[in-house]
Amino acid sequence: LQSIPEEKCEMEQEAEASPPKQNETPTEPQNPPTEPTESDPIVEPTINGDQLTYIGASLQSIPEEKCEMEQEAEASPPKQNETPTEPQNPPTEPTESDPIVEPTINGDQLTYIGASLQSIPEELANQHGSTIKKLDLSYNDITTLDHLEKFVNLESLIIDNNQLGNNLNFAPSNKLHTLCVNNNNISDLRVFIDAICKAYPNLSYLSMLKNPACPNFFTGKDATDYQRFRYYVIYRIKKLKFLDSSSITAEERKEANRVGIYTITAKPEQAKPVAKVEEEPVLPMLPSDLAPEGKGSARFGVSNYVYYGKHSEGNRFIMNDDL
């Protein structure tokens, strides 16, 4: 159609003007809204303890009857033989089935990270000490290096993010060339360097960032303090090629050999406790009748005599040639 037919418009106007007959029932729309039948599923609310769930029920408001049901459920205590309902998803507690961190061995490399170790397990050292060349024990709580001596072929030792202090017992080894002790509690640089110089004469790579003994921006120091630190370490460890995050240049080594010995601050030795000095006994005074005043052997007076001889105070600066 390109326009509304005139005949249809007249029929529509007549239908609107004529009232419905008495015996004639008004026509209903062809697709009346459907009402729920007995065969349709009825959604009921679900109460689980103190939780009420009413989903997919086509509600337009909160039913008053359901609110009363919830209030009654809260007010009524559980019956004697009735056990209280538990939540569907209670919080889970760690069980024996939770994963346990185990060491990983890949060829000649052993990795044992994040296992909350406080020392190197003796059983692990006995079992793999002769074959491991690279040992990584980062992110633990290690404070001692006991059983490290059983890794006789060790070339690389990484103990970052642990609790290592100053007095460490490094097992001597001519094969170890890499040592990483970043983010520990090493505070005495002289003691630490003495230990590794004695244990690892062929050490070529050392990293000890984020330790109190390493003055850099992680510990609130400036570049000058860190460079002094590098000079001292390079001066002490003759075969070192890489320190922290940068390699060692020929110019830096030359300067370290010149000033390295003077770049560490000397710490005063702890004062030894002073022995308690016994107080001398106070001697009693002489009796007054033993030496009458003015009749004793001692005299006190003032003299105007001045000595000008060669032993006088003024002549001590005159040489023999000047006499």
HUNORBEL-V46378 format. One record per backbone hydrogen bond with DSSP energy under -0.5 kcal/mol. NH is the residue of the N-H (numbers start at 1). CO is the residue of the C=O. E is the energy in kcal/mol with one decimal. If there is no record, write none. Layout:
((NH & CO & E) (NH & CO & E))
//
This chain:
((9 & 5 & -1.5) (10 & 6 & -1.9) (11 & 7 & -1.8) (12 & 8 & -1.9) (13 & 9 & -1.9) (14 & 10 & -2.0) (15 & 11 & -1.9) (16 & 12 & -1.5) (17 & 13 & -1.8) (18 & 14 & -2.2) (25 & 23 & -0.6) (32 & 29 & -0.6) (40 & 37 & -0.9) (43 & 41 & -0.5) (46 & 53 & -3.3) (48 & 46 & -0.5) (48 & 51 & -3.3) (51 & 48 & -1.5) (53 & 46 & -3.3) (63 & 61 & -0.6) (67 & 63 & -1.5) (68 & 64 & -1.9) (69 & 65 & -1.8) (70 & 66 & -2.2) (71 & 67 & -2.3) (72 & 68 & -2.4) (73 & 69 & -2.1) (74 & 70 & -1.9) (75 & 71 & -2.3) (76 & 72 & -2.5) (82 & 79 & -0.6) (83 & 81 & -0.6) (90 & 87 & -0.6) (98 & 95 & -1.7) (104 & 111 & -3.2) (106 & 104 & -0.5) (106 & 109 & -2.8) (109 & 106 & -1.3) (110 & 134 & -2.9) (111 & 104 & -3.0) (112 & 136 & -2.8) (114 & 138 & -1.4) (116 & 139 & -0.6) (120 & 146 & -0.6) (125 & 121 & -2.0) (126 & 122 & -2.5) (127 & 123 & -1.8) (128 & 124 & -2.3) (129 & 125 & -1.7) (131 & 128 & -1.1) (132 & 128 & -1.6) (133 & 108 & -3.1) (134 & 108 & -1.9) (135 & 156 & -2.6) (136 & 110 & -2.4) (137 & 135 & -0.5) (137 & 158 & -3.0) (139 & 160 & -1.7) (140 & 161 & -0.9) (141 & 117 & -2.6) (143 & 118 & -1.9) (144 & 118 & -0.9) (148 & 145 & -1.6) (150 & 147 & -1.1) (151 & 148 & -1.8) (152 & 150 & -1.5) (153 & 129 & -0.8) (154 & 151 & -1.2) (155 & 133 & -3.1) (156 & 133 & -2.2) (157 & 178 & -2.3) (158 & 135 & -2.6) (159 & 157 & -0.5) (159 & 180 & -3.1) (161 & 182 & -2.6) (162 & 183 & -0.6) (163 & 142 & -1.9) (168 & 166 & -1.7) (170 & 168 & -1.0) (173 & 199 & -2.7) (177 & 155 & -2.5) (178 & 155 & -1.6) (179 & 205 & -2.0) (180 & 157 & -2.3) (181 & 207 & -2.9) (183 & 209 & -3.0) (185 & 164 & -2.4) (187 & 185 & -0.6) (189 & 187 & -0.8) (192 & 188 & -2.0) (193 & 189 & -2.8) (194 & 190 & -2.2) (195 & 191 & -1.7) (196 & 192 & -2.0) (197 & 193 & -2.3) (198 & 194 & -1.6) (199 & 195 & -1.8) (200 & 196 & -2.9) (203 & 200 & -1.3) (204 & 177 & -1.9) (205 & 177 & -2.0) (206 & 242 & -2.1) (207 & 179 & -1.8) (211 & 208 & -0.6) (213 & 186 & -2.3) (214 & 211 & -1.8) (215 & 213 & -0.8) (216 & 214 & -1.1) (219 & 216 & -1.6) (220 & 217 & -0.7) (221 & 216 & -2.3) (226 & 222 & -1.7) (227 & 223 & -2.3) (228 & 224 & -1.9) (229 & 225 & -1.9) (230 & 226 & -2.2) (231 & 227 & -2.3) (232 & 228 & -2.0) (233 & 229 & -2.2) (234 & 230 & -2.7) (235 & 231 & -2.2) (236 & 232 & -1.9) (237 & 233 & -2.7) (238 & 236 & -0.9) (240 & 237 & -1.2) (241 & 204 & -2.6) (242 & 204 & -1.9) (243 & 246 & -2.2) (244 & 206 & -3.2) (246 & 243 & -1.8) (248 & 241 & -2.4) (249 & 247 & -0.5) (253 & 249 & -2.1) (254 & 250 & -2.2) (255 & 251 & -2.2) (256 & 252 & -2.2) (257 & 253 & -2.3) (258 & 254 & -1.0) (259 & 255 & -2.6) (260 & 256 & -2.3) (262 & 259 & -1.5) (263 & 260 & -1.1) (283 & 281 & -0.5) (290 & 287 & -1.5) (291 & 287 & -0.6) (295 & 292 & -2.0) (312 & 309 & -1.5) (315 & 312 & -0.6) (316 & 313 & -0.7) (317 & 314 & -0.7) (318 & 315 & -1.4) (322 & 319 & -1.0) (323 & 320 & -1.1))
//
